[in-house]
Amino acid sequence: MPAYFATEPESLLADALNGFCRAHTDLVVRDAGNGYLRARHPSRDRRVGLVSGGGSGHEPLHIGFVGAGMLDAACPGRVFTSPHNRQILEASRAVAGPGGVLHIVKNYTGDRINFGIAAERLAHLGIPCARVLVDDDLATATGGPGPGRRGTAATVLVEKVLGAAADRGAGLPELVRLGERVTARCRSLAVASRAHGLPATGAPAFELAADEVEFGVGIHGERAERTIPGEPLNRLLERMTDPLLAALAPARGEPVILLVNGLGAVTDLELYAILDAGERLLHKRGTPPARCAVGEFVTTLDMRGFSLTLLVADEETLDLYDAPVHTPVWRW
């Protein structure tokens, strides 16, 4: 009996991409030979194409956010593995506008290397290319040597804001400045009560007791620096929200965007309860959410956990967040 429902374990990713494109044939096109998906109806006003990507197993990231108002193309790698630089190169060539292409990259070593190689090859072809690095994970904010904070659920908010700006004709330098400003004002923190199952065996990637919570887990199932006893939701949210606010230091009354993200196996019932409790807590802390989003955006296969993301938002950010979007996952 396979660990995951699949015809063959080796074909799961290709089969899933085929199924995704059949389900959303009005929005996305798959280039199977070069390993990327692109928007079927990109904005006509864009001067710069937006490309992102990363390992599979985090669906709907990134493929679910390809379309008008967000990404022009997404490059899915194998499970928890960076896409190959050739995928990124070909996707970038396909969607680059007259102003070039912008790469939105999560801060992981493999992603940085492969997007970097693709950018060098684009430069040799005369295609302008720049990068926005997403590094929102508060649990890995060590301040010492090493790769630094991981890129996690804030990636979706960055793609949304930059997608709206690109739709309005923003150029490459303007998009980079905006992306850097947004990422600097965005932090996330994730917890889990059960690890994801390993694709090959279905066995949990790590063990937790029934009354334990992994505090600060990564989206590839990376263990946190500490495991805490389970506790009521309101207390757990205080543990998560207070360090996020301390890191971002918003002025009292300054609005934020709150993203509640399920990691794969938390029910919608729970996620909405998390949103309700989180919103009330933020009001109590003097930082009212101006916008809220809840659901599965960046998962870790079937991990039972969730993340909170806060983005301190000025009027421009809120305006761009509210702009029209039409992707398989986000539509308004």
N, C-alpha and C positions, 0 to 999 in steps of 0.2 A: 504494500500500500504506500503510495507516494506521500511525502510530507506535505506537499501542496497539491491542489487540484491542477494537474497538468497532463497533457498527452505524453510529453517527455520533458524531464527537467531542463534539458538543454534548449528546448524550443519555447519555453514559457515566455521569455521576453518578446521574441518575434511574434508569437501568437497573440500576446497581449497588445502589442502595437497594431497588429492587423485589426484586432477587434475594436480597439479605440478609434482607429481611423474609419472603420465601417460605421461605428456609432455616431461619429461626428464628421461625416463626409462633407457636410455643408460648410465646415469651418477649417478643416486641416487636410493637408496632403502629405503623404509619406514618401520620402525618397529612400527606398529600402537599400539601394546600392550604396548610398553614401551615409546612411544611418542617421537621418534627421527628419523632423517634421517641420513643415512651414505653414503659415497662414494662407488659406485659400483666398481671402479677401483682405489684404493689408490696407492700411489707411493710405489714401492717395496723397495726403499732405505731408507724409514723412520724408525727411531728408536723410535720416539715419536709421538703419535697420538695427533692431534689438535682438540679440541672441543670448540664450542662457543654456544651461544643461548641467548634468551631473549623473550620479549613479541612479539606477532604477531601484525600486523598493520604497520610494518616497511619494508615490502617486497620491494626488494628481500633479504634484510638482514633477517636472516642469511642463510636461506636455499638455496638461489641463489649462494652461494659461497662454496658449498660442492663439492669437486672434487679434482682431481690432481692439485697440486700447491697451494691449500688453505686448507680448512677444511676437516677433516676426518668425522666429524659428527656435526650436529646442532640440538639444542633442542628448538623447538618453544613453548612458553607458550600461554595462552589466550591473547586477545588483551590488549596490554600495561601491561601485567602481567608476572612476572618472571616464567620460567619453574620450575617445581617441582624438588626437589633434587633427587628423584628417577629417573626421566628422565635423568638427568645429570650423575648419577651414572651408569645407564645401558648403556648409550651411551659411557661413558668413558671406561667401561669394554670391550665393543665390539671393540673399536678401539685402545686401548692401545698397544703400541709396547714394545719391550724389554727394552726400556729406559723409559717407563711410558707414561704419558699423560699430556698435557699442556692445561689449561683452559684459554681462552681469554674472559675476563669478562668486561662488561661495568659498570661504576661506578654508580650503583643504589643500594639502600639498599636491595631490594628483591633479585636481582641477586647476590650480594655479600654473602648474608646469604645462599641461596640455593646452590650456587657453593661451598661455604665453608663447608656445611654439607656433600655434595657429596665427597669433598676432604678428609674429616675426615674418611668417610666410606671406601674410596679407600685405605687410609693408613692402616686401620684395615685388609684389604684384601692383604696387601703387594704390592700394585701397586703404584709406585712413581708418585706423582702428584704435579704440581706447577701451579702458576697463574700469568698472566700478566693482570694488571688492566688498562683499557683505560679510561682516564679522560681528554678529549681534549676540552670540551666546555668552551670557554673563558667567556661566559656570566655568569657563576656560579663560577668564580674564586674570591671568597670573601676573602680568606685568614684567615677567622675566624673559629669558631667551626662549625661543621656540616659535611655533607658527602663530601663536596668539589666539584670540577668540575664534571659535568656529562660526561658520555661516549656517543659520538655521531658518526658522520660520519667517524672519523679517524679509527674507528674499522675496516673498510674495508681495509684500507692501512696496518694496523697492521697484519690482517689476510693474506694479500698478501705477505708481506715481510717475516713473520714467516713461512708461508707455503712453500715458496721457500727454506728457510734455512732448514726446516725439510726434504724437498725432497733431500737435499744434505747430509743428515745423521747427522745433528746437534743434540747434546744431550740436555737433559733437562736444565742443568745450562746455557749452551750457548744460548739456546732459550730465557730463562728468561732475561739474560743480554741484548740480542739484543732487545727484546720486550720493556724492560724498557727504553733503549736508544731511540727507535723509538717514544714511547709515550711521552717522555720528550721533544721531538723536533717537536711535532705535536699539532696544535690548530685549533679549528673550531668556527664559528659564524654563526647563522641562523637568518633569518628574514621572516616575513609572512605578507601578505596583507589580508588573510582570514583564519580563524580557520578551523580545520577539523570538519566534521560532527560527532556527537555522534552516535555510532553504533545502539543504541536502538531506537533513534528518528530521526536521520538525522539533528537535530538542531545544529547550530554552537556551539562549545565548549566555545567560548567567542565572544564578539561583537567588531568589528572594524568599524569605519566610512570609507566611500569610499576613503577618502584621507589620511588614516592613515596606518602606518606600525608598526608591533610589532617587536622591535629590541632586539634580543637575545632570541627568542622563543626556547622551548625545543622540543625534538622529541616525547614526549608524549602529546604535546600541552600545556606544561607549559607556562604560560604567562611570559613575560619578565618584568624587572624592569622598563622599560620605553617604551612608545609608541611615535613614532615620526611622523611628517607630511611626506606624500609621497613626493618624489623628483626624479629627473632624475637618471637613472641607474648609470652614472659615479660618481655622488656625493654619492649615497648610497654605491657603492663599495669602495669609499675612506673611508667612515665611518666604513666599515667592515675590510678592508685590513690593514689600518694603525695601529689599536690596535693589530691585529694578528702579524704584523711585530714587533711591540714594545714588545710584550710578548715573541716572539721567538728570537729576536735580532740576525738575521743572519748577518754574515760579508758581506760587499758590494761585490757583484758578486757571493756569495755563492748560489748554485742552490737550488731550492725548487721543490717539487711536488705539483701541484695545483689540487684539486678535487672540481668540481662544482656539487653539489648534489641537485636534485629536491625533494621537500618534498611531492609530490603527485599530484599536480594539475597545475604545471607550464609547459607550452608547451616546446617541444624540440626547437622550434624557439627561444624562450626566453633564454633557457639554453645555446644555442650556442652563442647568443649575449652576455650573461653574461661572458662566457669563453673568448670571444674575448676582451671584455673591461677589464676583470680582468688580462689577460695576458699582455696587453699593459700597464696597471697601474703598474704591478710588474716590468716590464722592466724600467719604469720611476723611480721607487723607488730603482733601482739598484739591484734587486733580481730576475733575470730571471728564469722563470719556465723551468726546465729541462725536465719535463714530465707533461702532462695535462690529466685529465680524466673528462668526463662530462656525466651526465645522472641521472637516479634515482637509487640510491644505498641504501639509508636509508630514507624511507618515513615516513610520519605521516598520514596514511590513505589518505584523499583527501585534505590535507592542501595546500593552495596556498602560497608557499614560497620556499626558497632555502637556502642552506648553502654553505659556503666556508671553505675549509680545506687546510691548508698549512703544509707541512712536509719538514723541512730542511734536505736535503739529502746529505750524503757523497757518495763516490764511491761505497762502499759496499751496501748501501741501494738502489742506482740506479740499481746496478747489480741484486739484488734480486727482485726488482720491475719488471725488464725486463724479468725475468725468465719465462719459459713456464707455462701456466695455462690452465686448461680445466674444467670449471664449467658451470652450466646453464647460468650464466650472463657474466662472464669474460672468454674469450678464446683467447689465442694467442700462 
